[in-house]
Amino acid sequence: MRRAIESEDHMELLSGNEAIARGAWAAGARIGAAYPGTPSTEAMEAFAALPEVYAEWCTNEKVALEVALGASAAGARAFATCKHVGLNVAADPLFTAAYTGVGGGLAMLVADDPGMYSSQNEQDSHYYAAAAQLPMMDPADSQEAQDMTRDAYELSERFDVPFLIRSTVRISHTRTPVEPKMRTEAPEHPFESDPAKWVMMPAFAKPRRVVQLERVSALKAWVEECPYNRIIEGERRVGIVCAGAVFQHVREALPTASVFKLGVTWPLPAQRLRAFADTVDALYVIEEASTYLRDAVAAAGITVHDTLSPLPGAGELTPSLIRAAFGEEQPAHHDAAEDVPARPPALCPGCPHRLVFKELARLKAIVCGDIGCYTLGALPPLSCMDTCVCMGASISMAHGFELALGATDHRPVVGVIGDSTFAHSGLSSLVSTAYNNGAGTICILDNRTTAMTGRQGNPFNGTTLQGRASREMDIEGVVASLGIEEITIVDPNDMQAVRSALKAATANADTLSVIVFRRPCVLLERVREKPYLITSCTGCGVCLTLGCPAIGKHADTGLSYIDMDLCIGCGQCAQYCRFNAIEVAE
């Protein structure tokens, strides 16, 4: 439902993602495009709920940025979002957009994930800003997130360049007070054909490179006066340069230190930083999971000192880590309890992916996995995933395994990918495998949603971000159009059907086959059937190997039991009990 905005004479608690969306809306942005990815997802969802905007989920981040860039070229202010690894996917248009510039203002959120709470790597998107020579802002709270994003649009048009807004999981997901801004209608920028600006063939790209260099000079002059770079005066003994969420940790850990808070992290205000360095006895750079800022500050001719003890090079920083690095005593606190049971992530009770991994484990298959909640199939007790690298890699890597193993007597090679990830980049991998006459088995786990990031729509369930009429793409039809003949549709809750389909598909090592396991995610309709119970457990433990959170084991007897509050009545476990000891509870 679209949200009505009445006035700005109040305060709201907004997450950084919500505030960034609100800033884009307040600036008059009217086109939004994204692919969902934690920790950025809620930004586009929040933007889509605001009035007077169009927003959509795209097949991937490259497409999303291209949609936003097209809207900008046509004169509209546009908004794109992604997580840090999504920026890898969007890098192709990103670098060239730094040449073309914009029509209407264009801002792009990139949300980094220090600590890898929901990501396969830890990278610092500052390096993209520096490499592409695109200005980047780093808000330190939700108020700045709104205001910087709003200002980015006027600056984008002023300097003829897209602006990057960088957040981290701590900024994106933390709610802080915001004075919301009302929407201002954006100035019109009617499109006029201009191949020299928009057609980046070498003859036109070469002069645009000169334009880019001139723009960089202008940005470097502007950043010296930018109000988002500010100094918090403190003791002369310690001066700290930091940005984003780290600024909040530094202020808590070292409240008396002098701090240069960077709001713009590319380009850096070199002159102001040098002047700040002259006012302190020792200057330190504090940042998370990277040395980007330290290297950039040092490159400006500033001596950067090492902390008394090194900060960790990986993961998020905390005030306690910063205090320890400076040799400061920790404030009185209660230590975390050490006897808290571990709670590793697990597939939900009744998850339609569970039996696929159980049966792949029985086959002793080499399983090339992909990005999605089904990646949890790698964890015990299923323990059935051998690789997981990036979106779409399952199919490509499975093809690589087949090429390397060749005619040797090897275990079956199976690629496993979800429906949304298949649309994102798996389809192009399958096209390449089919084109090169590859073999093996590809399992498409079609649970009718983009489950891991919050059950968003995708082309294969036909659900759009704002509920508009759409087309539901046909997975098996798309696969068949590639010339792949071995296509099977299977209910993944039917153990015998799953076992038979996998056995038949992997038996023919010379054929490329695709199995579509189709059943909705249990969190879509949230249907609960009558729960099951264990009537006379023999202690064989087979049901425990499914890894269902509803199935446990009595510590004293070693016998299994079913928590009927967690059981949704899927019946998966009953199909594996050879003793018929699992029945529907009456």
C-alpha positions in Angstrom: 0.0 0.0 0.0 1.3 3.5 -0.9 2.1 5.5 2.1 0.5 9.0 2.5 3.0 11.7 3.6 1.3 14.5 5.5 3.9 16.9 6.8 7.5 17.1 8.0 6.6 18.7 11.4 7.4 15.6 13.4 10.1 13.0 14.1 10.2 9.4 12.9 12.3 6.5 13.8 13.6 5.2 10.5 16.2 2.7 9.5 19.0 3.8 7.3 17.4 2.0 4.4 14.0 3.7 5.0 15.7 7.1 5.4 17.7 6.7 2.1 14.5 5.9 0.3 12.8 8.9 1.9 15.7 11.1 0.8 15.4 9.9 -2.8 11.6 10.5 -2.7 12.1 13.9 -1.1 14.4 14.9 -4.0 11.7 14.1 -6.5 13.0 10.7 -7.7 10.2 8.9 -9.4 11.8 5.7 -10.9 13.4 3.0 -8.7 15.0 -0.2 -9.7 16.9 -2.9 -7.7 17.5 -6.6 -7.1 16.9 -7.5 -3.5 20.0 -8.3 -1.4 20.6 -8.0 2.3 21.4 -5.4 3.8 20.0 -3.2 1.0 16.6 -4.8 0.3 14.3 -2.6 2.5 15.4 0.6 0.8 13.6 -0.2 -2.5 10.7 -1.7 -0.6 10.3 1.6 1.4 10.7 3.7 -1.8 8.0 1.6 -3.5 5.6 2.3 -0.7 5.8 6.1 -1.2 3.4 8.1 -3.4 4.2 9.3 -6.9 6.9 6.7 -7.7 7.4 3.7 -9.9 9.6 0.9 -8.5 10.5 -2.6 -9.7 12.5 -5.6 -8.9 14.8 -6.4 -11.8 16.4 -9.7 -12.8 19.8 -8.5 -11.4 21.7 -5.5 -10.3 23.2 -4.8 -13.8 19.8 -4.6 -15.3 18.5 -2.4 -12.4 21.3 0.2 -12.8 20.7 0.2 -16.6 17.0 0.8 -16.0 17.8 3.7 -13.6 20.4 5.1 -16.0 17.9 5.0 -18.9 15.3 6.8 -16.7 18.0 9.4 -15.9 18.9 9.8 -19.6 15.2 10.5 -20.3 15.2 13.3 -17.7 13.8 11.6 -14.6 15.4 11.5 -11.3 16.1 7.8 -10.6 17.1 5.6 -7.7 19.0 2.3 -7.7 20.0 0.0 -4.8 22.1 -3.1 -4.3 24.3 -4.8 -1.7 28.1 -4.8 -2.1 28.3 -8.0 -4.1 25.5 -6.7 -6.3 27.7 -3.8 -7.2 30.1 -6.3 -8.7 27.3 -7.3 -11.1 26.5 -3.7 -11.9 30.1 -2.7 -12.4 29.9 -2.8 -16.2 27.3 0.0 -16.6 28.6 1.8 -13.4 32.0 2.5 -14.9 30.6 3.8 -18.2 27.9 5.9 -16.4 30.9 7.8 -14.9 31.6 8.8 -18.5 28.1 9.5 -19.8 27.0 11.4 -16.7 23.3 11.9 -16.1 20.2 13.6 -17.4 18.0 13.6 -14.3 19.8 13.1 -11.1 20.8 9.5 -10.3 21.7 8.1 -6.8 22.7 4.5 -6.1 22.7 2.9 -2.7 25.4 0.2 -2.1 25.1 -1.5 1.3 28.3 -3.2 2.5 28.2 -6.1 4.9 31.2 -6.0 7.3 31.1 -9.3 9.3 29.4 -11.1 6.4 26.1 -11.5 8.2 24.4 -12.5 5.0 27.1 -12.4 2.3 29.7 -14.6 0.8 32.5 -12.1 1.0 33.5 -8.9 2.8 34.4 -6.1 0.5 34.7 -2.3 0.7 32.7 -0.5 -2.0 34.9 2.6 -1.5 37.2 1.0 -3.9 34.5 1.1 -6.6 34.0 4.8 -6.1 37.7 5.4 -6.4 38.1 3.2 -9.4 35.1 4.5 -11.3 35.8 8.1 -10.0 32.3 8.5 -8.8 31.5 10.6 -5.7 30.5 8.6 -2.6 28.7 9.7 0.6 28.9 7.8 3.9 26.0 8.6 6.2 26.5 7.9 9.9 22.9 7.8 11.0 19.4 7.8 9.5 19.1 11.6 9.5 22.3 11.9 7.4 21.1 9.0 5.3 18.0 11.0 4.3 19.7 14.3 3.9 22.7 13.1 2.0 20.6 11.2 -0.4 18.3 14.1 -1.0 21.2 16.4 -1.6 22.9 13.9 -3.9 20.3 14.5 -6.6 21.0 18.2 -7.0 24.7 17.5 -6.8 24.3 14.7 -9.4 22.8 17.2 -11.9 25.2 19.9 -10.9 28.3 17.8 -11.6 26.7 15.6 -14.3 27.5 12.3 -12.5 25.8 9.5 -10.6 26.3 9.7 -6.8 26.9 6.6 -4.7 25.5 6.4 -1.2 27.3 3.8 0.9 25.9 2.2 4.0 26.7 -0.8 6.1 24.5 -3.3 7.8 24.7 -1.2 11.0 23.4 1.9 9.2 20.9 0.2 6.9 19.2 -1.7 9.7 19.4 0.6 12.7 16.6 3.0 13.5 17.4 6.5 14.6 15.3 9.7 14.8 14.7 11.6 11.5 13.1 14.9 10.7 11.4 13.8 7.5 11.5 16.0 4.5 8.6 16.7 2.1 8.8 15.9 -1.6 10.1 18.6 -3.9 9.2 18.3 -7.5 12.4 17.8 -9.6 13.3 20.2 -12.4 12.5 18.9 -15.9 15.4 17.6 -18.0 13.8 16.8 -21.3 15.7 14.3 -23.4 17.5 15.5 -26.5 19.5 13.2 -28.7 23.2 13.6 -27.9 25.3 10.7 -29.2 28.5 12.4 -28.0 27.2 12.1 -24.4 25.3 8.8 -24.5 26.8 6.6 -27.2 30.1 5.3 -25.6 31.9 4.1 -28.7 35.6 5.0 -28.7 35.2 8.1 -30.8 32.8 9.6 -28.2 34.2 7.9 -25.1 37.6 9.5 -25.5 36.3 13.1 -25.2 34.0 12.0 -22.4 37.1 10.8 -20.5 38.4 14.3 -20.7 35.1 15.6 -19.4 35.3 13.1 -16.5 38.8 14.4 -15.5 37.5 17.9 -15.5 34.6 16.8 -13.3 36.9 15.1 -10.9 38.8 18.4 -10.5 35.5 20.2 -9.8 34.5 17.5 -7.3 37.8 17.8 -5.5 37.3 21.5 -5.1 33.7 21.0 -3.9 34.5 18.4 -1.3 36.8 20.8 0.5 33.7 22.9 1.3 31.2 20.1 1.7 29.3 20.4 5.0 29.1 16.7 5.4 32.8 16.6 6.2 33.1 18.1 9.7 35.5 18.3 12.6 34.5 17.5 16.2 37.1 19.2 18.3 38.6 17.5 21.3 41.9 16.8 22.9 45.0 17.5 20.8 46.6 14.2 21.8 44.5 12.0 19.5 43.0 12.8 16.1 40.9 10.3 14.3 39.6 10.1 10.8 36.6 7.9 10.2 33.2 7.6 8.4 29.8 6.0 8.5 28.9 3.7 11.4 32.5 3.7 12.7 32.0 7.4 13.6 29.4 6.4 16.1 31.7 3.7 17.6 34.6 6.1 17.8 32.5 8.8 19.6 31.4 6.2 22.2 34.8 4.6 22.6 36.9 7.8 22.7 34.6 10.7 23.6 37.5 13.2 24.2 39.3 12.6 20.9 39.4 15.1 18.0 37.5 13.6 15.1 37.4 14.3 11.4 34.1 12.8 10.3 34.1 12.1 6.6 30.6 12.4 5.0 32.1 12.2 1.5 34.7 9.4 1.2 35.5 9.9 -2.5 37.1 12.2 -3.3 38.7 13.0 0.0 39.1 16.6 1.2 42.9 16.4 1.1 43.6 20.0 2.2 41.2 19.9 5.1 42.6 16.6 6.2 46.1 18.0 6.2 45.0 21.0 8.1 43.3 18.7 10.7 46.5 16.6 11.0 48.4 19.7 11.9 46.1 20.3 14.9 46.7 17.0 16.6 49.7 15.2 18.0 49.0 11.9 16.3 46.4 11.0 13.6 44.8 7.6 13.3 42.4 6.2 10.7 39.7 3.9 12.0 37.7 1.8 9.5 36.2 -1.7 9.1 37.5 -4.6 7.1 39.6 -2.5 4.8 42.6 -0.1 4.5 40.9 2.2 2.0 40.7 5.3 4.1 44.2 4.8 5.7 45.8 4.4 2.3 43.9 7.4 0.9 44.8 9.6 3.8 48.4 8.5 3.7 48.4 9.2 -0.1 47.5 12.8 0.8 50.9 13.2 2.5 49.6 12.7 6.0 51.4 10.5 8.6 49.0 7.9 9.9 49.9 6.3 13.2 49.3 2.8 14.3 47.1 2.1 17.3 48.7 0.6 20.4 47.3 -2.8 19.4 46.0 -3.6 15.9 42.3 -3.5 15.2 41.0 -6.7 13.5 41.2 -6.7 9.8 38.0 -8.5 9.3 34.4 -8.0 10.6 32.6 -5.1 12.2 34.2 -2.8 14.8 32.7 -2.1 18.2 33.5 0.6 20.8 35.2 -2.1 23.0 37.5 -3.1 20.2 38.4 0.6 19.5 39.0 1.3 23.2 41.3 -1.8 23.5 43.3 -0.7 20.4 44.1 2.6 22.2 44.9 0.9 25.5 41.8 2.3 27.2 40.1 0.5 30.0 36.8 -1.1 29.3 33.8 0.3 31.2 32.1 -1.9 33.8 29.9 -4.4 32.0 28.5 -7.9 32.3 30.4 -10.5 30.2 28.3 -12.5 27.7 27.1 -15.8 29.0 29.2 -18.7 27.8 26.7 -21.5 28.3 24.1 -20.3 25.7 23.3 -23.1 23.3 24.4 -22.5 19.7 21.6 -21.7 17.3 23.0 -22.4 13.8 20.7 -21.4 10.9 18.6 -24.2 9.5 16.0 -24.7 6.8 12.5 -24.1 8.1 10.2 -26.9 9.2 8.6 -28.1 6.0 11.1 -26.4 3.7 10.6 -27.8 0.2 14.4 -27.9 -0.3 15.1 -30.4 2.5 14.4 -33.7 0.7 16.3 -32.6 -2.4 19.5 -32.3 -0.3 18.8 -35.5 1.7 18.5 -37.4 -1.6 21.6 -35.8 -3.1 23.5 -36.9 0.0 22.3 -40.4 -0.5 23.6 -40.3 -4.1 26.9 -39.0 -2.9 26.7 -36.4 -5.6 29.2 -33.5 -6.1 26.8 -30.6 -5.5 27.6 -27.1 -6.9 25.4 -24.7 -4.9 24.3 -21.1 -5.2 23.2 -18.1 -3.3 19.9 -18.5 -1.5 18.5 -20.0 1.7 19.1 -23.4 0.2 22.8 -22.7 0.8 22.0 -24.0 4.3 22.0 -27.5 2.7 25.8 -27.3 3.2 25.4 -27.5 7.0 25.1 -30.7 9.1 23.2 -32.9 9.1 22.4 -32.6 5.4 26.0 -31.6 4.6 25.3 -31.7 0.9 26.9 -28.8 -0.9 30.5 -28.7 -2.2 30.8 -25.2 -3.7 29.0 -21.9 -3.4 30.7 -18.8 -4.9 28.3 -16.3 -6.4 24.9 -15.8 -8.0 24.5 -18.2 -10.9 27.8 -20.0 -10.4 26.2 -23.4 -9.6 25.5 -24.2 -13.2 28.8 -22.8 -14.6 30.9 -24.6 -11.9 29.0 -27.8 -12.5 29.9 -27.6 -16.1 33.5 -26.9 -15.1 33.5 -30.0 -12.9 32.2 -32.1 -15.8 34.9 -30.8 -18.1 37.7 -31.5 -15.6 36.4 -35.0 -14.6 35.7 -36.0 -18.2 35.4 -39.7 -18.9 36.8 -40.7 -15.5 34.6 -42.8 -13.2 33.3 -40.0 -11.0 30.4 -39.1 -8.6 27.4 -37.5 -10.2 27.8 -33.7 -10.7 24.7 -31.7 -9.8 24.1 -27.9 -9.9 21.5 -26.6 -7.5 19.9 -23.1 -8.0 16.8 -21.3 -6.9 14.2 -19.8 -9.2 15.1 -16.1 -8.5 18.8 -16.8 -8.8 18.2 -18.7 -12.0 16.5 -15.5 -13.4 19.4 -13.4 -12.0 22.3 -15.0 -13.7 21.7 -18.8 -13.8 19.9 -18.6 -17.1 23.0 -17.2 -18.9 25.1 -20.0 -17.3 22.6 -22.6 -18.6 22.7 -21.1 -22.1 26.5 -21.4 -22.1 26.4 -25.0 -20.9 23.8 -26.0 -23.4 25.6 -24.1 -26.2 28.8 -26.0 -25.4 27.0 -29.3 -25.3 27.6 -29.8 -21.6 26.3 -32.7 -19.5 25.2 -33.2 -15.9 22.1 -32.5 -13.8 20.7 -29.1 -12.9 18.2 -28.8 -10.1 16.1 -25.6 -10.1 14.5 -25.2 -6.7 11.4 -23.3 -7.6 9.8 -22.2 -4.3 7.9 -19.4 -6.1 9.7 -16.5 -4.4 13.0 -14.9 -3.5 12.9 -16.4 -0.1 16.3 -15.5 1.5 15.9 -11.7 1.3 12.2 -11.6 2.4 10.0 -13.3 -0.2 10.2 -10.7 -3.0 8.9 -11.3 -6.4 10.8 -12.5 -9.4 10.1 -13.2 -13.1 9.3 -16.9 -12.4 6.5 -16.2 -9.9 5.2 -13.1 -11.7 4.9 -11.0 -8.6 6.0 -7.3 -9.0 7.2 -5.0 -6.3 4.2 -2.7 -6.5 1.6 -5.3 -7.3 1.2 -4.4 -11.0 -0.1 -6.9 -13.6 2.8 -9.0 -14.9 3.8 -12.1 -16.7 4.8 -15.3 -14.9 7.7 -16.7 -16.8 7.7 -20.5 -17.6 10.9 -22.1 -16.3 10.5 -25.4 -18.2 9.5 -23.5 -21.3 12.6 -21.3 -21.1 14.8 -24.4 -20.5 13.2 -26.3 -23.4 13.8 -23.3 -25.7 17.5 -23.9 -25.2 17.2 -27.4 -26.8 17.4 -29.2 -23.5 15.1 -32.2 -23.8 15.4 -33.9 -20.4 13.2 -31.8 -18.2 11.3 -33.1 -15.2 8.8 -31.4 -12.8 8.8 -32.9 -9.3 7.1 -32.2 -6.0 10.0 -31.9 -3.6 7.9 -33.1 -0.7 7.5 -36.5 -2.4 10.5 -38.5 -1.3 10.1 -41.3 -3.8 9.6 -38.9 -6.7 12.7 -36.9 -5.7 14.7 -40.0 -5.4 13.6 -41.4 -8.7 14.1 -38.2 -10.6 17.6 -37.7 -9.3 18.6 -41.3 -9.9 17.3 -41.2 -13.5 18.8 -37.8 -14.3 22.3 -38.7 -12.9 22.4 -42.1 -14.5 23.0 -40.7 -17.9 26.3 -38.9 -17.6 26.4 -37.8 -21.2 23.1 -35.8 -21.1 22.3 -32.4 -19.8 19.1 -32.7 -17.7 17.1 -30.2 -15.7 14.8 -31.1 -12.8 12.4 -28.4 -11.6 11.5 -29.0 -7.9 8.3 -26.9 -7.5 6.6 -26.2 -4.2 5.9 -22.8 -2.6 8.1 -21.6 0.3 6.3 -22.5 3.6 6.5 -18.9 4.6 4.4 -17.7 1.6 1.0 -19.1 2.6 1.9 -20.3 6.1 -0.4 -23.3 5.9 -0.2 -25.7 8.9 -1.6 -29.2 8.6 -2.1 -31.5 11.5 1.3 -32.0 13.2 3.1 -35.4 13.4 4.2 -37.3 16.4 6.6 -40.2 17.1 4.7 -43.0 18.6 7.3 -45.7 19.2 10.8 -44.5 18.4 13.4 -47.3 17.9 16.3 -44.8 18.1 17.6 -45.4 14.6 18.1 -41.6 14.2 17.2 -41.4 10.5 14.6 -38.6 11.1 17.3 -36.5 12.8 19.4 -36.6 9.6 16.8 -34.4 7.9 17.8 -31.4 10.1 14.3 -30.3 10.7 14.1 -27.9 13.6 10.9 -29.6 14.8 12.6 -32.9 15.4 14.8 -33.3 18.5 16.4 -36.0 20.6 15.8 -36.8 24.3 19.1 -36.3 26.1 18.5 -39.2 28.5 17.1 -41.9 26.1 18.5 -40.8 22.8 15.1 -41.3 21.3 13.6 -38.8 18.8 10.6 -36.6 19.4 8.6 -33.9 17.4 7.9 -30.5 18.8 4.3 -30.2 17.7 4.4 -26.4 18.1 7.1 -26.2 15.4 5.8 -29.0 13.1 3.7 -27.8 10.2 2.5 -31.2 9.1 4.5 -31.6 5.9 5.1 -35.3 6.4 8.6 -35.3 5.1 9.9 -37.2 8.2 7.2 -39.9 8.0 8.4 -40.9 4.6 11.9 -41.8 6.0 10.7 -43.8 9.0 11.1 -47.5 8.1 9.3 -48.5 11.3 6.1 -46.4 10.6 6.6 -44.8 14.0 5.8 -41.3 12.8 2.0 -40.6 12.5 -0.3 -37.6 12.2 -1.4 -36.5 15.6 -5.1 -36.9 16.3 
